[in-house]
């Protein structure tokens, strides 16, 4: 199950640097996770300072 980034994202970029497969990129107002690339490892959720990343 892929992870998603909700509206609590403050676009800090911490999650993008943590993703081992490059599934996270800057989107319109917040970062986005490509569900087809996401490994569901949870590394991004573990470093998000606002808790904006959750399992879909």
C-alpha positions as protocol buffer text, in pm:
chain_id: "A"
residue {
  index: 1
  type: UNK
  ca { x: 0 y: 0 z: 0 }
}
residue {
  index: 2
  type: UNK
  ca { x: 151 y: 330 z: -109 }
}
residue {
  index: 3
  type: UNK
  ca { x: 188 y: 631 z: 116 }
}
residue {
  index: 4
  type: UNK
  ca { x: 20 y: 966 z: 49 }
}
residue {
  index: 5
  type: UNK
  ca { x: 98 y: 1320 z: 161 }
}
residue {
  index: 6
  type: UNK
  ca { x: -195 y: 1516 z: 304 }
}
residue {
  index: 7
  type: UNK
  ca { x: -255 y: 1890 z: 326 }
}
residue {
  index: 8
  type: UNK
  ca { x: -45 y: 1912 z: 642 }
}
residue {
  index: 9
  type: UNK
  ca { x: 264 y: 1916 z: 419 }
}
residue {
  index: 10
  type: UNK
  ca { x: 476 y: 2230 z: 460 }
}
residue {
  index: 11
  type: UNK
  ca { x: 698 y: 2152 z: 157 }
}
residue {
  index: 12
  type: UNK
  ca { x: 1016 y: 2117 z: 362 }
}
residue {
  index: 13
  type: UNK
  ca { x: 1155 y: 1844 z: 132 }
}
residue {
  index: 14
  type: UNK
  ca { x: 1274 y: 1616 z: 412 }
}
residue {
  index: 15
  type: UNK
  ca { x: 1072 y: 1323 z: 278 }
}
residue {
  index: 16
  type: UNK
  ca { x: 1206 y: 1358 z: -77 }
}
residue {
  index: 17
  type: UNK
  ca { x: 1564 y: 1315 z: 41 }
}
residue {
  index: 18
  type: UNK
  ca { x: 1470 y: 1007 z: 248 }
}
residue {
  index: 19
  type: UNK
  ca { x: 1290 y: 811 z: -27 }
}
residue {
  index: 20
  type: UNK
  ca { x: 1515 y: 525 z: -148 }
}
residue {
  index: 21
  type: UNK
  ca { x: 1345 y: 501 z: -489 }
}
residue {
  index: 22
  type: UNK
  ca { x: 1281 y: 866 z: -571 }
}
residue {
  index: 23
  type: UNK
  ca { x: 901 y: 836 z: -556 }
}
residue {
  index: 24
  type: UNK
  ca { x: 855 y: 1180 z: -397 }
}
residue {
  index: 25
  type: UNK
  ca { x: 863 y: 1509 z: -584 }
}
residue {
  index: 26
  type: UNK
  ca { x: 752 y: 1868 z: -536 }
}
residue {
  index: 27
  type: UNK
  ca { x: 392 y: 1918 z: -640 }
}
residue {
  index: 28
  type: UNK
  ca { x: 151 y: 2208 z: -647 }
}
residue {
  index: 29
  type: UNK
  ca { x: 168 y: 2346 z: -292 }
}
residue {
  index: 30
  type: UNK
  ca { x: 288 y: 2021 z: -135 }
}
residue {
  index: 31
  type: UNK
  ca { x: 504 y: 1720 z: -211 }
}
residue {
  index: 32
  type: UNK
  ca { x: 353 y: 1418 z: -388 }
}
residue {
  index: 33
  type: UNK
  ca { x: 427 y: 1046 z: -385 }
}
residue {
  index: 34
  type: UNK
  ca { x: 411 y: 841 z: -706 }
}
residue {
  index: 35
  type: UNK
  ca { x: 205 y: 540 z: -597 }
}
residue {
  index: 36
  type: UNK
  ca { x: 346 y: 322 z: -876 }
}
residue {
  index: 37
  type: UNK
  ca { x: 702 y: 379 z: -758 }
}
residue {
  index: 38
  type: UNK
  ca { x: 645 y: 380 z: -381 }
}
residue {
  index: 39
  type: UNK
  ca { x: 774 y: 70 z: -201 }
}
residue {
  index: 40
  type: UNK
  ca { x: 560 y: 136 z: 108 }
}
residue {
  index: 41
  type: UNK
  ca { x: 872 y: 127 z: 324 }
}
residue {
  index: 42
  type: UNK
  ca { x: 754 y: 418 z: 542 }
}
residue {
  index: 43
  type: UNK
  ca { x: 1092 y: 592 z: 550 }
}
residue {
  index: 44
  type: UNK
  ca { x: 930 y: 918 z: 443 }
}
residue {
  index: 45
  type: UNK
  ca { x: 661 y: 903 z: 710 }
}
residue {
  index: 46
  type: UNK
  ca { x: 926 y: 847 z: 976 }
}
residue {
  index: 47
  type: UNK
  ca { x: 1103 y: 1175 z: 899 }
}
residue {
  index: 48
  type: UNK
  ca { x: 805 y: 1402 z: 824 }
}
residue {
  index: 49
  type: UNK
  ca { x: 809 y: 1678 z: 1088 }
}
residue {
  index: 50
  type: UNK
  ca { x: 435 y: 1748 z: 1054 }
}
residue {
  index: 51
  type: UNK
  ca { x: 306 y: 1391 z: 1027 }
}
residue {
  index: 52
  type: UNK
  ca { x: 159 y: 1468 z: 685 }
}
residue {
  index: 53
  type: UNK
  ca { x: 249 y: 1131 z: 535 }
}
residue {
  index: 54
  type: UNK
  ca { x: 20 y: 834 z: 592 }
}
residue {
  index: 55
  type: UNK
  ca { x: -53 y: 493 z: 445 }
}
residue {
  index: 56
  type: UNK
  ca { x: -321 y: 508 z: 181 }
}
